[in-house]
Amino acid sequence: MAKFNYSKRVPADGTDAVGAILKAAADPSIISFAGGLPAPELFPVEAMKKATDAAYDEHGREVMQYGAARGVKEMRELVLQIVKDHENVVANDENVVVTNGSEQVLELAAKALVNEVDTVLVEDPTYLCAVDAFKSYGANLVGVPTDEDGLIPSELEKTLQAHPEAKFLYVIPTFQNPTGRTMPAERRQQVAELAAKYNLLVFEDNPYGDIRFEGEHVDAIKSYDKSGNVVYMGTFSKILSPGFRLGYLVADPEFVQKFTLLKQTADLGTNNLVQWATVKFYEQNNVDEHVKKISDLYGQRKALMEAGMKKYFPAGVTYTHPEGGMFLWVTVPGVDDTTELFKQCLEEKVAFVPGEPFYAGQPEPGHLRLNYSNMAEDQIDEGLKRLGKALANAIK
Amino acid sequence: MAKFNYSKRVPADGTDAVGAILKAAADPSIISFAGGLPAPELFPVEAMKKATDAAYDEHGREVMQYGAARGVKEMRELVLQIVKDHENVVANDENVVVTNGSEQVLELAAKALVNEVDTVLVEDPTYLCAVDAFKSYGANLVGVPTDEDGLIPSELEKTLQAHPEAKFLYVIPTFQNPTGRTMPAERRQQVAELAAKYNLLVFEDNPYGDIRFEGEHVDAIKSYDKSGNVVYMGTFSKILSPGFRLGYLVADPEFVQKFTLLKQTADLGTNNLVQWATVKFYEQNNVDEHVKKISDLYGQRKALMEAGMKKYFPAGVTYTHPEGGMFLWVTVPGVDDTTELFKQCLEEKVAFVPGEPFYAGQPEPGHLRLNYSNMAEDQIDEGLKRLGKALANAIK
C-alpha cells in the first residue's frame, strides 16, 4: 500500500509501459530504434557558449533576476519572427507565451481546459506524452482516424458531431509522432475551418516542421486560422537543444492571458538564461544553415533505414516514407501484439516502441515506431537485419 | 463572456488582487516596499558566466541533450551536500528531485495530493503564491494560528483533530513570508512529531534560511523527521539567481517516485544549463562568502528600516524584528482594511502589500508586509517618512 494518500492525478503503479520499454532497450548490446533524441553530435556547443557569454555580458542582471511569466520580451519577438518566416503565421506580442518546452503547453492546456471527464480529441495514433498530460487532468480521450495524409477532416467533423462537448483537438500535422506523416495544405485549411465552425480549440504541435529533408514546406494550420481558435506550439528542442527545455505558444490573447495565470502559478516563468542565450544565438548565427545540417543528416539516416528495410524486412511489411522529422511507422501484417513482438526482438538484441500505447481508441494491430535521428549510420544496417529476422519469425 | 470554455482551475477575472497592487506600485514616483526581489547588485554575473563556460566546455553535449526528469546527477549530489551542511538533513540520491524553482514543488505537490475539495493546512498568514497553487487544484485551505515564534504546535494538533483528513501542511519556518518570523528548534521538533503521529505530510519551504544577519541558525524541521513525512523544499533563487528558476525537494523515496512522474509529464525535466552552471559555480566559488555579502547588505537595510520606523511611525504601530530574510510585518492598530490604506498610501507615493490576502482564514486586521532586500538605502528613510504620514492619518 502506498505510504501517502495521492490524488487521482498520480498514475497507478505499473502503467508506465513505455518507460519500462525504454529501460529494457538501454542495454548497450541492444541496437535500439526506440529512443526519440536529436543527434547530439550536431549540438552547436561552442556557438551556444559564445551566445550565452553575450547574454551575461549585455544583460547579466536581467538574466539573473525574476522575469516576466510570459517570457523575456526579446524572446517573444524572436518567436514572432520565426512563426512569420517559417509558417506564415502573423501575430503580435499579446499572442505569445514562452514555456519550458512544448511539453509544458500540453500540461497547462489540459489544466486550463479539462474538467474531469471532459472529452479531448487526438489523432489516432498520437504522441504518448500528450496522452499522459491530458489524462492527468481526467480527460476522456477520443481518437480521430488518420490515413497516409494524417488527420482526416471529414472524420474530424463526424467526431465533432458525436462529441460537440469536446474541449480541444491535439494534432501534429507535420512529420507526425509516431507516424512521420504530413497533412497537405488543403486538409490544414479544412481543420481551421472546422475549428471556427464548431468553436473548437485546436492545439497544433510543430516540433519537427523545420527538419525537412525532402518535398515542399506546408504552412501551419494556424496560418489558415481566422477565428483565433488555433493554438500554435513550437519548440527549440529539435533544432537547437532539448536540454534547454524552451518552447512557446502563439494563441488568441484571451487564451494567452488565462494560460499565463497558470504559468505564473506553475513556476513563475521560464528561466531567463536559456531565453537570452537563444536570442543571442539567433543574432550571432545563421540558424537556417544549422538546421539544414540536421535535416541533411537525418535525411541520410532515413535513406539508410529505407535501404535496410527493403533489404531485410519480410514481404508484406510496409512503412511510412517521412519527408522530415525523426520517426517512421512500420506495419507488420498478422502480428496482433507488438508488445509481445518487442520481447522477442530483445532476444535478437534490437528494440523499437510498440504501436499500441500510441492509440487513444482501440489500437490498430501490428504497428511499431522506429527512430532514425539518433541512430549511428553503422548501426542502422545491422539493427534492421536483426529486426527483419525477428519480424520474419513473428509473421510465420 | 469568455471566448473559450475554461476548466475550474483557471482563476476568475479580477481575483488577482496582489497583481493589481504590484502594478499600481510600479509607478517610478512611488517608493515601493511591495516587491519581493533579491538585490540585483549582488548577482555574481561574472563568476556565473565563468561557471557556465565550464559547463559547456566540460559537459557541452550533456547540457544540450534531454536529461533525467529528476535532474542532473551532479546537481542532486550538490543538493545533498547543501542540506547536510546547512540544515543537518541526511539523505540519499533517491530522496532528491530538481525543479523549476520551489514554486514548481508547490504546483506539483498540489497536483500529486489534492482532490477537490481536500483540506490543506497553512500558516495564517502564509505565502500568497502557495495559496494560488493549492487553490488551483481545488484545495480547501485551513489556517493554523501563529504567534511571534511562528506556527504554534498545540494549535496544529487541535487543527489536525478537527481536520484528520488534511492532505498536508505547508510551513515556512525560517524568516517566514510575510512575517519574517522564525520557529525555534523545540517547535520544529514538535511539528516533526505531530507529522508522524497523525501521518501528516509536511512541506517545509526554506527559501530564506541562508540569509541570516542576526541570531543563531536553527536546523530544519526535516532534520527531526524520523517518519519520512516531511518534504524539505529549497531554492537557489535568494542566494544565487531567481532568474534561473532552480529549486529542489528532499523527501521520502515513494513520494519522490510519484512526484517525478508528474514532473516528467509537466515539462520532462528541469533545463540542464542552469543545473550545470550552478554545479560549476559551487566548484569554483566560495558560496558561503557570497551569501554572507547578501546577508550583510540585507542586515544593513533592515537596520535602516527599524531606525526609520522608530522615527516616523505613530505610537502603537508595531513590527516584527526578523533575524534574516527579506520581509517584515507591520501591525497598525485601529485599521481594519489595509487594502483601503494602500490606496491612501499611493497618494503619498509609497506602497506595501496589504495583509488581508496572506490569510487562509479570517484575516487579522491591520497588517502590512514591507520588503527591504531590494530597497536602496537612500529610499528607505524617505519611504518610511511617507508611510508614517499615511499611517498617522489612517489611525486618527
Interface residues (C-beta under 8 A of the other chain):
Chain A: A2 K3 F4 N5 Y6 S7 K8 R9 V10 P11 D16 L37 P38 P40 E41 F43 V45 E46 M48 K49 T52 D53 Y56 D57 G60 R61 E62 V63 M64 Q65 Y66 G67 T99 N100 G101 E103 Q104 E107 K111 A112 L113 V114 N115 D118 C129 D132 A133 S136 Y137 K167 L201 G228 L240 S241 P242 G243 F244 R245 L246 D252 E254 F255 K258 L261 L262 Q264 T265 A266 D267 L268 G269 T270 N271 N272 L273 V274 A277
Chain B: A2 K3 F4 N5 Y6 S7 K8 R9 V10 P11 D16 L37 P38 P40 E41 F43 V45 E46 M48 K49 T52 D53 Y56 D57 G60 R61 E62 V63 M64 Q65 Y66 G67 T99 N100 G101 E103 Q104 E107 K111 A112 L113 V114 N115 D118 C129 D132 A133 S136 Y137 K167 L201 G228 S237 L240 S241 P242 G243 F244 R245 L246 D252 E254 F255 K258 L261 L262 Q264 T265 A266 D267 L268 G269 T270 N271 N272 L273 V274 A277
